[in-house]
Amino acid sequence: MQRKTFLQGAMALALAAGTAGALAQPRPAVIRFVVPYPAGGAADQITRLVANDAAAVLGTPIVIENKGGAAGMIAAETVLRAEPDGATFFVGANAPMVINQAIYEKIAYDPAKDFVPVAGMGKAPLLLVTCKNLGADKLPALIALGAKEPGKLTMGSASSGNITHLAGEYASSKMGFKVTHVPFAGSAPAITSMMGGNVDIMFDALPSCMQQAKAGRIVPLAIMDGQRFPQLPGVPTMAELGYPGLEASAWFGVVARSGTPRASIEAMNKAINEALKQPSLVEKLRNIGAQPMPGTAEQFAQFIAAERAQWVPVAKSLGVKAD
């Protein structure tokens, strides 16, 4: 009886010590969010807004590190080389988490196995915009122009494999014309090139093109969403123009390297969701053309899986490959 009591006591002490050790695990002095696109685009804008409020909830600074290039794969590999200690997170998006696996013959990571979804941050509908000099200020005019000389129209994108690439290829095929894809290292340089008259069209996320469209520097033709966007009330949806189902959004959320402590994932999910409850942040997101994406880590994982089921077959059916 004494030996049994002694063993039970020892086990209790060991469990207590283990729990205390886990609780005593130091929180990182600084947390890093690695963004797979340059500053100025939708990913950067949404991440900075959400990270600012999430850092206040956590009580830990969050620094933003922009690592553009290779459709987000450079940033993804950067995070995979970091220790899975809760100090480094990846800003996952359509391309690095879904589309790349369909358009590149080989990528250096498995998005479904090497990363763990943490929390969604925001998503932004795509807007079809054209260069002012193109002379197509309505969708029927653009379609006629594209059908007249297949492949003559140039389509900018934020990078090969980006949703601005794949959704653009998909939408143009549904509208009956071909484009020549011109990839850029992010949406900001693509839109700048369009304003300079060097690119004809783009299916871009609202945060990186809405202000230029409102200012009249580029021409908005249609929004790829189920409803009109309040800040662009005069721009019809694709469905209104006779193309139901042509909907696409750029989305961004936080994922962690597999092996990251569950406590770190839960703490970050809670911080981001608390931030997304703030009316001031919701208003800031909507002002740039984005919508909040609150939810559990499991819900974000389900969302990514649904995106993969939708867009990977589209990429394969169109034969889209990285340029």
C-alpha distance (Angstrom), angle and dihedral (degrees) to the residues before:
residue distance angle dihedral
M1 . . .
Q2 3.82 . .
R3 3.84 90.6 .
K4 3.83 91.2 49.8
T5 3.80 91.0 49.4
F6 3.80 90.5 48.2
L7 3.83 92.2 51.3
Q8 3.79 92.5 47.7
G9 3.80 90.1 50.3
A10 3.80 91.9 48.4
M11 3.79 91.7 50.1
A12 3.80 91.0 49.4
L13 3.81 90.8 50.8
A14 3.82 90.9 49.0
L15 3.79 92.4 50.2
A16 3.78 90.7 47.3
A17 3.79 91.0 49.9
G18 3.81 91.5 49.2
T19 3.79 91.8 49.2
A20 3.76 91.7 47.6
G21 3.79 90.0 49.5
A22 3.78 91.5 52.1
L23 3.79 91.8 47.7
A24 3.77 90.7 46.7
Q25 3.80 93.0 54.8
P26 3.82 103.0 126.5
R27 3.77 117.9 -112.3
P28 3.82 113.0 -126.7
A29 3.80 114.1 -95.2
V30 3.81 88.8 -136.6
I31 3.81 130.5 16.6
R32 3.80 121.3 -147.4
F33 3.81 125.9 -146.6
V34 3.82 110.3 -164.5
V35 3.82 109.8 -153.1
P36 3.82 115.9 -158.6
Y37 3.82 94.5 -145.5
P38 3.82 137.4 57.0
A39 3.79 124.1 -92.2
G40 3.79 117.6 -79.2
G41 3.80 100.4 39.0
A42 3.79 129.6 105.2
A43 3.83 94.0 -90.6
D44 3.79 92.6 52.5
Q45 3.80 95.8 44.6
I46 3.80 95.5 47.9
T47 3.80 93.5 43.6
R48 3.80 94.4 50.8
L49 3.80 92.9 49.4
V50 3.81 94.4 48.2
A51 3.82 95.5 39.7
N52 3.79 92.0 53.2
D53 3.81 92.8 58.4
A54 3.82 94.6 36.6
A55 3.82 89.8 54.5
A56 3.80 89.4 54.6
V57 3.81 90.0 53.2
L58 3.80 92.6 47.6
G59 3.77 95.5 42.2
T60 3.82 87.2 -134.2
P61 3.82 125.7 107.6
I62 3.80 116.5 -112.9
V63 3.79 116.4 -153.9
I64 3.80 121.9 -160.3
E65 3.78 118.1 -135.9
N66 3.81 115.9 -169.8
K67 3.80 113.4 -152.0
G68 3.78 108.6 168.9
G69 3.77 127.3 178.8
A70 3.82 141.7 79.6
A71 3.82 93.5 44.9
G72 3.79 91.9 -65.4
M73 3.79 95.4 -49.8
I74 3.82 94.8 114.5
A75 3.80 90.0 57.0
A76 3.80 92.2 43.8
E77 3.80 92.2 52.7
T78 3.81 90.2 46.8
V79 3.80 89.9 58.8
L80 3.80 92.6 45.0
R81 3.81 89.6 56.2
A82 3.80 91.4 53.8
E83 3.79 123.1 88.2
P84 3.84 112.6 -92.4
D85 3.80 91.0 -124.2
G86 3.79 101.6 122.0
A87 3.80 94.2 -99.3
T88 3.82 97.0 100.4
F89 3.80 128.0 49.0
F90 3.79 132.5 176.7
V91 3.79 123.0 -132.2
G92 3.78 98.2 -132.7
A93 3.79 119.7 -154.4
N94 3.81 141.2 170.0
A95 3.81 96.7 -77.7
P96 3.82 105.4 44.2
M97 3.80 94.3 36.4
V98 3.83 100.3 39.6
I99 3.79 122.6 -0.8
N100 3.81 103.5 44.6
Q101 3.78 92.6 68.9
A102 3.81 89.2 60.4
I103 3.82 101.1 45.6
Y104 3.81 103.6 34.9
E105 3.78 119.1 70.0
K106 3.79 90.2 -140.6
I107 3.78 135.5 8.8
A108 3.79 126.4 -173.9
Y109 3.80 96.4 -124.3
D110 3.78 141.9 39.0
P111 3.82 107.5 -124.5
A112 3.81 92.1 -158.1
K113 3.82 95.1 50.2
D114 3.79 107.1 27.5
F115 3.81 96.8 50.2
V116 3.79 133.6 52.3
P117 3.84 117.9 -151.4
V118 3.80 112.4 -120.2
A119 3.81 109.1 172.1
G120 3.77 142.0 -28.7
M121 3.80 116.6 -118.0
G122 3.80 109.8 -178.2
K123 3.76 147.1 -33.5
A124 3.77 132.4 -151.0
P125 3.82 129.3 -159.1
L126 3.78 117.6 -122.2
L127 3.79 119.8 -111.2
L128 3.80 123.4 -153.8
V129 3.80 106.8 -133.7
T130 3.80 133.0 173.1
C131 3.76 138.1 -159.3
K132 3.81 113.1 -93.2
N133 3.79 91.3 -126.7
L134 3.80 93.5 55.7
G135 3.79 93.3 83.7
A136 3.81 95.3 -136.9
D137 3.77 109.8 115.2
K138 3.81 95.2 157.8
L139 3.80 130.4 50.5
P140 3.84 96.2 -116.9
A141 3.82 89.6 55.2
L142 3.80 91.2 51.4
I143 3.81 92.4 48.2
A144 3.81 91.0 49.8
L145 3.78 90.8 49.1
G146 3.80 92.5 48.7
A147 3.79 94.0 47.0
K148 3.80 92.7 48.7
E149 3.81 94.5 62.2
P150 3.84 110.8 16.5
G151 3.78 112.6 -145.1
K152 3.80 95.7 11.8
L153 3.80 93.8 104.4
T154 3.80 112.5 84.6
M155 3.80 118.1 -142.4
G156 3.78 119.9 -158.5
S157 3.79 122.3 -151.7
A158 3.79 139.1 -179.8
S159 3.84 88.5 -111.5
S160 3.79 140.8 -41.8
G161 3.78 108.4 -63.6
N162 3.77 93.7 17.8
I163 3.80 114.5 132.2
T164 3.81 86.8 -112.1
H165 3.82 85.8 62.9
L166 3.79 101.8 41.8
A167 3.81 97.0 39.1
G168 3.80 89.0 47.2
E169 3.79 92.5 52.7
Y170 3.79 90.3 46.3
A171 3.81 95.4 47.2
S172 3.81 95.1 45.8
S173 3.81 90.5 49.9
K174 3.81 90.3 51.8
M175 3.81 89.9 49.9
G176 3.79 90.8 51.3
F177 3.78 106.8 -109.4
K178 3.80 139.5 97.0
V179 3.78 127.6 -128.5
T180 3.78 136.0 -162.3
H181 3.78 108.2 -122.3
V182 3.82 118.7 -132.4
P183 3.83 111.0 -173.9
F184 3.81 122.1 -156.4
A185 3.79 133.2 -171.2
G186 3.79 92.6 -102.4
S187 3.81 139.6 -21.5
A188 3.80 95.9 -86.2
P189 3.83 95.4 64.6
A190 3.82 90.5 41.7
I191 3.80 92.5 55.2
T192 3.81 90.8 44.3
S193 3.79 89.0 54.1
M194 3.81 90.4 48.8
M195 3.79 91.5 52.0
G196 3.80 87.3 52.6
G197 3.80 90.4 55.4
N198 3.80 95.6 -110.3
V199 3.83 98.8 114.2
D200 3.81 125.4 44.1
I201 3.80 105.8 -155.0
M202 3.78 142.5 1.5
F203 3.78 137.7 -174.6
D204 3.78 96.3 -145.2
A205 3.81 135.9 172.5
L206 3.79 112.3 -101.9
P207 3.84 98.6 -117.3
S208 3.80 92.9 62.7
C209 3.82 98.7 42.2
M210 3.82 110.2 22.6
Q211 3.80 97.6 88.3
Q212 3.80 92.2 48.1
A213 3.81 89.3 49.3
K214 3.80 92.3 49.4
A215 3.81 90.1 48.5
G216 3.80 91.4 52.4
R217 3.80 95.8 -117.0
I218 3.82 90.7 121.8
V219 3.82 130.3 20.0
P220 3.84 119.8 -112.6
L221 3.81 113.5 -149.9
A222 3.82 108.1 168.0
I223 3.77 142.3 -8.0
M224 3.81 120.4 -130.8
D225 3.79 96.2 -138.1
G226 3.77 139.1 95.3
Q227 3.80 92.6 -105.2
R228 3.76 140.3 22.2
F229 3.78 117.3 -87.1
P230 3.83 113.1 -112.8
Q231 3.80 94.3 -131.2
L232 3.82 91.9 51.4
P233 3.81 100.3 39.9
G234 3.79 93.6 158.3
V235 3.80 94.7 57.7
P236 3.83 112.3 91.8
T237 3.78 126.4 -141.8
M238 3.79 121.4 -110.2
A239 3.81 88.3 -110.9
E240 3.80 91.3 56.6
L241 3.81 88.7 53.7
G242 3.79 92.8 52.6
Y243 3.79 102.3 -89.3
P244 3.81 108.1 103.5
G245 3.78 116.1 -175.5
L246 3.80 94.8 30.0
E247 3.79 94.4 124.9
A248 3.79 129.2 137.7
S249 3.78 138.0 157.4
A250 3.76 136.4 -168.0
W251 3.80 107.6 -127.9
F252 3.77 133.6 -169.5
G253 3.78 133.1 -167.7
V254 3.77 141.5 152.1
V255 3.79 121.6 -93.0
A256 3.79 129.8 175.3
R257 3.76 134.3 -145.9
S258 3.80 111.5 -93.5
G259 3.78 110.1 -95.4
T260 3.79 94.4 41.2
P261 3.83 109.6 141.3
R262 3.77 113.3 -93.2
A263 3.81 89.2 -130.3
S264 3.81 90.6 60.4
I265 3.80 91.5 49.2
E266 3.79 92.7 48.9
A267 3.82 92.7 46.6
M268 3.80 92.1 51.4
N269 3.80 93.0 45.3
K270 3.79 90.2 51.8
A271 3.81 92.7 47.5
I272 3.81 93.6 49.9
N273 3.80 93.0 46.3
E274 3.80 91.4 48.4
A275 3.79 88.4 50.9
L276 3.82 92.1 49.6
K277 3.81 89.8 54.9
Q278 3.80 91.2 63.5
P279 3.83 110.6 103.6
S280 3.80 90.0 -146.9
L281 3.81 92.1 58.0
V282 3.81 93.0 44.6
E283 3.81 88.9 52.9
K284 3.81 92.4 48.5
L285 3.80 91.1 50.9
R286 3.78 92.8 49.2
N287 3.80 91.3 47.0
I288 3.79 90.3 60.7
G289 3.81 93.4 43.5
A290 3.81 102.0 -95.7
Q291 3.78 136.8 118.9
P292 3.83 125.5 -144.5
M293 3.82 118.8 -108.5
P294 3.82 106.9 -155.7
G295 3.79 123.1 172.4
T296 3.77 146.9 101.7
A297 3.79 124.2 -60.6
E298 3.79 88.1 -106.8
Q299 3.80 91.9 53.5
F300 3.80 90.6 50.7
A301 3.81 89.2 50.5
Q302 3.81 89.8 52.7
F303 3.80 90.4 49.2
I304 3.82 92.0 53.0
A305 3.81 90.8 47.6
A306 3.82 90.2 52.4
E307 3.82 91.0 49.7
R308 3.79 89.7 50.4
A309 3.80 90.8 51.1
Q310 3.80 90.6 50.7
W311 3.81 104.9 41.9
V312 3.81 106.0 31.8
P313 3.84 91.9 64.6
V314 3.83 89.5 46.0
A315 3.81 91.7 53.8
K316 3.80 91.3 48.1
S317 3.80 95.0 45.9
L318 3.81 91.6 50.8
G319 3.78 92.1 44.4
V320 3.81 90.8 -127.8
K321 3.80 112.2 175.7
A322 3.77 132.6 178.5
D323 3.79 113.0 -88.6
